[in-house]
Amino acid sequence: MSAGAAPLALTCGEPAGIGPEIAAKARARLGSALPFFFIGDPAHLPAGTRVAEIGAPAQAAQVSGDRLPVLAHRFPAPAAPGRPDPANAAAVIEVIARAVDLVQSGAAGAVVTAPISKQALKEGAEFAFPGHTEYLASLAGGERVVMMLACPALKVVPATIHIPVAEIPAALTRTLLRRTLQITHEALRRDFALAAPRIAVAGLNPHAGEGGLMGREEIEVIAPVIEALRAEGMALTGPHPADTMFHEAARARYDAAVAMYHDQALIPVKTLDFAGGVNATLGLPFVRTSPDHGTAFDIAGKGVADPTSLVAALQLAETMARHR
């Protein structure tokens, strides 16, 4: 991180999950090379974690690399690994909002979020959002955002996300796809420093519809949007059959891919780099990344959680913030 840059804010996520453990392990792996601070309850961190409580984000850069800087946010209940407590749900949400306030004020350089349990937040605090992404968009004023999954080999954006497969054709409108492509293009320029990004667009149906024999979304929705945005100067190709888009030679021809639905995007990323994939939210007025995995309640508290994805999320957040 460049001298004088604001440190990254890492939210605690669900304290009964692996978030606190991978936060401590990420600090152990990165040391002071990439300044960040943890927002959460120090009591929820694994036993033996060396902590340095700070009063303000700027103090994180002065903490030695063998200690985790913590901006304390006290929770009402202890954390029992694998068993989320409804009493803590409101505090989990407060931590996310606090991190956003810090990044919007300039005190933090970016927000990196540890995994939450949407079910626990709904049951404990009537959380009204499908997940982190939608809540962050609300905190940012209702911005239209998209989700990018990134690893060194691939960047891919799903146009539709957390909806049943049966609902995808109706949800996939020209307006939705156009805005998704515009946000992706803008983010590749602003956050990834690509002057003329190349974007490959997948079809929805097998063989990209086979000329209408296997579906008409490519003809009636996807191709017209691609053609209109090409006319505006964007470097787009497609719609491509999704089964031929993600091998090595195909990936060399684009900087990012836009898929039509969740699994079409996430399967190739998780196949290429299961441990190191990162979720980045594009279209926000601040940088936000997260590890591409969940709370892992089944292994919480066992000391075996892999911090690789969180380390990658921190590194990507720092790169994106620097480009901004």
Secondary structure, 3 states (H helix, E strand, C coil): CCCCCCCEEEECCCCCCCHHHHHHHHHHHHCCCCCEEEEECHHHCCCCCCEEECCCHHHHHHCCCCCEEEEECCCCCCCECCECCHHHHHHHHHHHHHHHHHHHHCCCCCEEECCCCHHHHHHHHCCCCCCHHHHHHHHCCCCCCEEEEEECCEEEEECCCCCCHHHHHHHCCHHHHHHHHHHHHHHHHHCCCCCCCEEEEECCCHHHHHHHCCCCHHHHHHHHHHHHHHHCCCEEEEEECHHHCCCHHHHCCCCEEEECCHHHHHHHHHHHCCCCCEEEEECCCCCEEEECCCCCCCCCCCCCCCCHHHHHHHHHHHHHHHHC
